[in-house]
Amino acid sequence: MGQHRIAIVGVGATGTVLAAAILSKYPETVLVGHNPGAGDALLSKGLRVSGAISYQSPVKNFVSQIKELNHLNPDLIFLATKTFHLDQVLKELEDVYRPGVKIISTQNGLGTEDLIASKFGTEAVFRMSLNFGVSLISPGESETAFFNRPNYIGCLTEENRDLGLQIATLLSDCGLDTDFVDDIKFHVWKKMVMKCTMASICAVTNKTIKEALEFAPTREIADACFKEALAVAGAVGYDIGKDYLEQAVNYLMKAGVHRDSMCFDIENKAPTEIDFLGGKIVEYARQNGVTTPFFIAMTNLVKAISTFKSAGLWVAGLDRAAGDTLFSTDFKVPLAIVVGSEEKGLRPLVKRNCDMLIGIPQKGEVDSLNASVAGGIVLYEVFRQRRAIRSS
C-alpha cells in the first residue's frame, strides 16, 4: 500500500481523526484545509486525538486549496468535509481529477456517493460508514467519545472490490479497524436511520441524544421518525430488520451522551447538514410514495432556525409567562417573531430555540389573546420603535 499517494480534504473533527490515523503510517499524506493560519498550526504542532481513539501525528504536508493537489497527484482522496461543502468541493476537484483517482466519501448523510458518482462516474467512488463519535476541541485536536469497531467501506462497481479490500486493510493497519462490505449502502442506511432521526431533534432541543430519548415529548417524535425512516429504507430496497429499532434505541441510550454536531452548527450560526440527513429521507420518501409528516416537520424546523440564525436574526417568541414584556424589549435589531397557537402557545421545542421570550401585559380576566391579535400588537410595537429611530 506504500505506493499510494493520499490526500484528505477537510480537517474538522472527523478529518482530524482520519488524518492522524493515516499519518501514523503514511507520513507523506497531504491535508487540505481552507484556513492557511490553521495550516501553520497543524504543521508546527501536528494532530492530536484523545479519548476512545488516541493518536499524536506530525503533519508534513498541508495545502489550503484543492487545486494545489494538482502537482501532488494523489490517487486516493478522502473527503471529510461537512456535506454542505460537498458541491463546492466536487466543483474544485474537477480541476484535479484524472482517470484512476479514487474519491472516498467519509461524510455522514445519505446519497453522498451518488452525488460524487454523478460528477466522476461510479468507478471513481468509494463510500465509508464511520462508527466513531468525535468532537473538535481546537484546530488539529479532536476527542473521541466511542469507537464501535469496525468502520465499513464499499464501492459502487465490482471492478473496485480488490482495491476496496486494500483500503480497508490500510485503515485497519493504521488503527481504524475497517471492513470491506459488498453493499455499503445497507450499512449507511443502518447508521443514518439513527443519525437522520436524532440530529434534527437534538438540534431543535439542544439536548444530548440520550436526553432526547428520555424526555417523553421528544421520544414520541423520535419513535415516529424512526418508523418513517425505516419505511423509506424499505421502499428503496433496504430491509434493515424487525429487531433493528429496539437495538438502535438501546445503542443510542448507551452511546448518546453527547450532543449531535448539528447542535453546534446551530449555535455557531453555521450551515447544517440537514439536506443530506432529514432532507434526504423526505426526498426519497416523495420519490417512493411514502408519507413522512414527522420528518417533514423536523426538517423544516431545522431549516427555519438555521436560516434565522445564519442571517443574524434574533428570534423572539411570544409567551404570556415571560418575564420581559414587549415594552421593555429592543425591537430595533434584526428580528423574527414567533407566535404560538391559541391557548397552548409555543411548543416546548420552538420555545427552547428562541433567543428571547416576551409577554404582552394584560389586566383583568383576559387569560390569553387571539394569536393574530397578539401578533398584531407586537408588530405595532416593532413599527413604533423603528419609526422613532427614523424620525429622530
C-alpha positions in Angstrom: 0.0 0.0 0.0 3.0 2.3 0.3 2.7 3.3 -3.4 -0.5 5.2 -2.8 -0.4 9.0 -2.6 -3.1 10.0 -0.2 -4.9 13.3 0.4 -7.5 14.1 3.0 -9.9 17.1 2.3 -11.2 18.6 5.5 -9.6 18.7 8.9 -12.5 19.2 11.2 -13.4 16.7 13.9 -13.7 13.6 11.6 -10.9 14.7 9.3 -8.5 15.1 12.2 -9.1 11.5 13.4 -8.8 10.1 9.9 -5.7 12.1 9.1 -4.0 11.4 12.4 -4.5 7.7 11.9 -3.3 7.6 8.3 -0.3 9.9 9.0 0.8 7.4 11.7 1.7 5.0 8.9 1.8 7.2 5.8 3.6 10.5 6.8 3.6 11.9 3.3 -0.2 12.2 3.3 -1.4 15.7 2.3 -4.1 17.5 4.3 -6.3 20.1 2.6 -8.0 22.7 4.7 -9.4 26.1 3.9 -7.6 28.1 6.6 -3.9 28.8 6.0 -3.5 30.0 9.6 -4.8 26.7 10.9 -2.4 25.0 8.5 0.5 26.7 10.1 -0.6 25.4 13.5 -1.0 21.9 12.1 2.4 21.9 10.6 4.0 23.1 13.8 2.0 21.1 16.4 0.7 18.1 14.4 -2.6 16.4 15.1 -3.8 15.1 18.5 -6.6 12.7 19.1 -7.7 11.6 22.6 -10.4 9.5 24.1 -11.6 6.2 22.7 -9.0 6.6 19.9 -5.6 8.0 20.6 -3.0 9.5 18.1 -0.3 12.1 18.1 0.8 12.6 14.5 3.1 15.2 12.9 1.9 16.9 9.7 4.4 17.4 6.8 2.1 18.5 4.0 -0.7 21.0 4.2 -2.4 23.0 1.4 -5.2 25.4 1.7 -6.8 24.9 -1.7 -7.8 21.7 -3.5 -6.2 23.0 -6.8 -2.8 22.7 -5.1 -3.2 18.9 -5.3 -2.6 19.2 -9.0 1.2 18.9 -8.6 1.0 16.3 -5.9 -1.0 13.8 -7.9 -2.9 11.9 -5.1 -4.7 8.7 -6.2 -6.7 8.3 -3.0 -8.7 11.3 -1.9 -10.7 11.0 1.3 -13.5 13.6 1.7 -14.1 14.5 5.4 -15.8 17.9 4.9 -19.3 18.7 6.1 -21.8 17.7 3.5 -22.9 21.3 3.0 -19.5 21.9 1.4 -19.7 18.9 -0.9 -21.0 20.7 -4.0 -18.1 23.2 -3.8 -15.5 20.5 -3.1 -16.6 18.5 -6.1 -16.5 21.5 -8.3 -12.9 22.2 -7.2 -12.0 18.6 -7.7 -12.9 18.7 -11.3 -9.6 20.5 -12.0 -7.7 17.8 -10.1 -9.4 14.6 -11.0 -7.9 12.3 -13.6 -8.8 8.7 -14.6 -7.7 6.3 -11.9 -8.2 8.7 -8.9 -10.5 7.3 -6.3 -12.6 9.5 -4.1 -13.7 8.1 -0.7 -16.7 9.8 0.9 -16.5 9.6 4.7 -19.2 12.1 5.5 -22.5 11.5 7.4 -25.6 11.6 5.3 -27.4 9.8 2.6 -26.5 9.9 -1.1 -23.1 11.5 -0.9 -21.6 8.6 -3.0 -24.3 9.1 -5.7 -23.6 12.8 -6.0 -19.8 12.1 -6.4 -20.6 9.4 -9.0 -22.8 11.8 -11.0 -19.7 14.0 -11.4 -16.9 11.5 -11.8 -18.5 8.1 -12.6 -19.2 5.1 -10.3 -15.8 3.7 -10.9 -14.3 6.7 -9.1 -16.2 6.4 -5.9 -15.9 4.6 -2.5 -18.2 5.2 0.4 -17.4 4.7 4.1 -19.6 4.5 7.2 -17.6 5.6 10.2 -18.6 4.3 13.6 -16.8 6.6 16.0 -18.1 9.7 17.7 -15.9 12.7 17.8 -15.9 16.4 18.6 -13.3 19.1 17.7 -11.6 20.7 20.6 -9.4 23.1 18.6 -7.8 23.1 15.2 -5.8 19.8 15.0 -7.2 18.4 18.2 -10.2 16.0 18.5 -11.7 14.0 21.3 -13.4 10.7 20.5 -16.3 9.6 22.7 -16.5 6.0 21.4 -15.5 3.7 18.5 -17.8 0.8 17.8 -15.5 -1.2 15.6 -15.3 -1.7 12.7 -15.9 1.0 10.2 -17.2 0.0 6.8 -16.1 0.7 3.3 -17.6 -0.3 0.0 -17.6 0.6 -3.7 -20.2 1.1 -6.4 -18.6 -1.2 -9.1 -17.3 -4.7 -8.8 -14.0 -3.8 -10.5 -13.0 -1.7 -7.4 -13.6 -4.6 -5.0 -9.9 -5.6 -4.7 -8.8 -2.0 -4.1 -11.6 -1.6 -1.5 -10.1 -4.6 0.4 -6.7 -3.0 0.2 -8.0 0.4 1.5 -9.8 -1.4 4.4 -6.5 -3.1 5.3 -4.7 0.2 5.1 -7.1 1.8 7.5 -7.1 -1.2 9.8 -3.2 -1.2 9.9 -3.5 2.5 11.0 -5.7 1.5 13.9 -9.1 2.4 12.4 -10.4 -1.1 12.1 -12.3 -1.2 8.8 -14.2 -4.0 7.0 -14.9 -4.1 3.3 -18.6 -4.8 2.6 -20.3 -5.7 -0.7 -23.3 -3.5 0.0 -22.1 -0.3 1.7 -25.4 1.5 1.3 -27.1 -1.1 3.6 -24.6 -0.2 6.3 -25.0 3.6 5.6 -28.8 3.2 6.0 -28.4 1.3 9.3 -26.4 4.2 10.7 -28.4 7.0 9.0 -31.8 5.9 10.3 -30.4 6.8 13.7 -28.5 9.9 12.6 -31.2 11.4 10.5 -33.8 10.9 13.3 -31.8 12.2 16.2 -29.8 15.0 14.5 -32.8 17.3 13.9 -34.4 16.5 17.3 -31.2 17.4 19.1 -30.6 20.5 17.0 -34.1 21.9 17.8 -34.0 21.0 21.5 -30.2 21.3 22.2 -30.4 18.1 24.1 -28.0 15.2 24.1 -29.2 12.1 22.2 -29.8 10.3 25.5 -31.7 13.2 27.0 -33.9 13.5 23.9 -34.8 9.8 24.2 -35.5 10.0 27.9 -37.8 13.1 27.5 -41.3 11.8 26.7 -42.3 14.5 24.1 -39.1 14.2 22.1 -39.1 10.4 22.5 -42.5 10.3 20.9 -41.2 12.3 17.9 -38.1 10.1 17.7 -40.2 6.9 17.7 -42.3 8.3 14.8 -39.3 9.4 12.9 -37.6 6.0 13.3 -40.6 4.3 11.8 -40.8 6.7 8.9 -37.1 6.3 8.2 -37.4 2.5 8.2 -40.3 2.7 5.9 -38.3 4.8 3.4 -35.3 2.5 3.7 -37.6 -0.4 2.8 -39.0 1.5 -0.1 -35.6 2.0 -1.6 -34.6 -1.6 -1.1 -33.1 -1.9 2.3 -35.0 -4.1 4.9 -33.0 -3.4 8.0 -34.8 -6.0 10.1 -37.6 -6.2 12.6 -35.3 -6.1 15.6 -33.4 -3.0 14.4 -35.4 -0.3 16.2 -35.0 -1.9 19.7 -31.3 -2.4 19.1 -30.9 1.1 17.8 -32.5 2.8 20.8 -30.6 0.6 23.2 -27.4 1.6 21.4 -28.2 5.3 21.5 -29.1 5.2 25.1 -25.6 3.9 25.9 -23.6 5.9 23.3 -25.7 9.1 23.0 -24.2 11.0 25.9 -23.1 13.8 23.5 -24.9 16.4 21.6 -25.2 15.9 17.9 -22.9 18.0 15.8 -25.9 19.8 14.3 -26.4 21.5 17.7 -23.0 23.2 17.4 -23.8 24.2 13.8 -26.9 26.0 15.0 -25.1 27.6 17.9 -22.3 28.8 15.7 -24.8 30.1 13.1 -23.2 27.8 10.5 -25.0 25.8 7.8 -26.2 22.4 8.8 -26.1 19.0 7.1 -29.9 18.7 7.2 -30.2 18.4 3.3 -28.3 15.1 3.4 -30.0 13.9 6.6 -33.7 14.6 7.2 -33.9 16.3 3.8 -32.8 13.1 2.0 -35.3 11.0 4.0 -38.1 13.4 2.8 -36.7 13.4 -0.8 -36.6 9.6 -1.1 -40.0 9.3 0.6 -41.6 11.5 -2.0 -39.9 9.6 -4.8 -41.3 6.3 -3.5 -44.8 7.4 -2.3 -44.0 7.1 1.5 -45.6 9.7 3.9 -43.2 11.2 6.4 -45.0 14.0 8.3 -42.7 14.0 11.3 -39.6 14.2 9.1 -41.0 17.0 7.1 -41.8 19.0 10.2 -38.4 18.4 11.9 -36.5 19.1 8.7 -38.4 22.3 8.1 -37.9 23.4 11.7 -34.1 22.9 11.5 -34.0 24.8 8.2 -36.0 27.7 9.6 -33.9 28.0 12.7 -30.7 27.7 10.8 -31.9 30.4 8.3 -32.8 32.8 11.1 -29.5 32.2 13.0 -27.3 32.4 9.9 -29.0 35.7 8.8 -28.2 37.2 12.2 -31.8 37.4 13.2 -32.9 37.4 16.8 -35.8 35.0 17.4 -38.4 36.4 19.8 -41.2 34.1 21.0 -44.5 35.4 22.4 -45.1 33.8 25.8 -47.6 35.1 28.3 -45.4 33.8 31.2 -42.3 35.6 30.0 -40.5 37.9 32.5 -39.9 40.6 29.8 -42.7 42.5 28.2 -42.8 43.9 24.7 -42.4 47.4 26.1 -39.1 46.5 27.7 -37.7 44.8 24.6 -35.5 46.3 22.0 -37.2 45.6 18.6 -34.7 47.6 16.6 -32.5 44.7 16.0 -33.0 42.2 13.0 -35.8 40.1 14.3 -38.1 37.1 13.7 -41.2 36.9 15.8 -42.8 33.5 16.6 -46.4 33.4 17.6 -47.7 30.2 19.2 -51.1 28.6 18.8 -54.0 30.0 20.7 -54.5 28.6 24.3 -51.4 26.3 24.2 -48.9 28.9 23.0 -45.4 28.0 21.8 -44.4 24.3 21.7 -41.5 23.5 24.0 -39.2 22.7 21.2 -39.8 26.0 19.5 -39.6 28.0 22.8 -36.2 26.4 23.5 -34.8 27.9 20.3 -36.0 31.4 20.8 -33.3 34.0 21.8 -35.8 35.8 23.9 -39.4 35.3 25.2 -41.6 38.3 25.6 -45.1 38.8 27.0 -47.9 41.3 26.5 -49.1 42.9 29.7 -52.7 42.3 30.4 -55.2 43.3 33.1 -58.5 41.9 34.2 -59.8 38.4 33.5 -58.3 38.0 30.0 -56.3 34.8 30.0 -54.9 34.9 26.5 -55.2 36.8 23.3 -56.2 35.6 19.9 -52.9 34.7 18.1 -53.5 37.2 15.3 -54.3 39.9 17.8 -51.2 39.2 19.8 -49.0 39.2 16.7 -50.6 42.5 15.6 -49.9 44.1 18.9 -46.2 43.1 18.9 -45.8 44.2 15.2 -47.2 47.6 16.0 -44.6 48.0 18.9 -41.9 47.0 16.4 -43.2 49.6 14.0 -43.4 52.2 16.8 -39.8 51.7 17.9 -38.4 51.7 14.4 -40.4 54.7 13.3 -39.0 56.6 16.3 -35.4 55.9 15.0 -36.2 57.2 11.5 -37.9 60.3 13.0 -35.0 61.2 15.3 
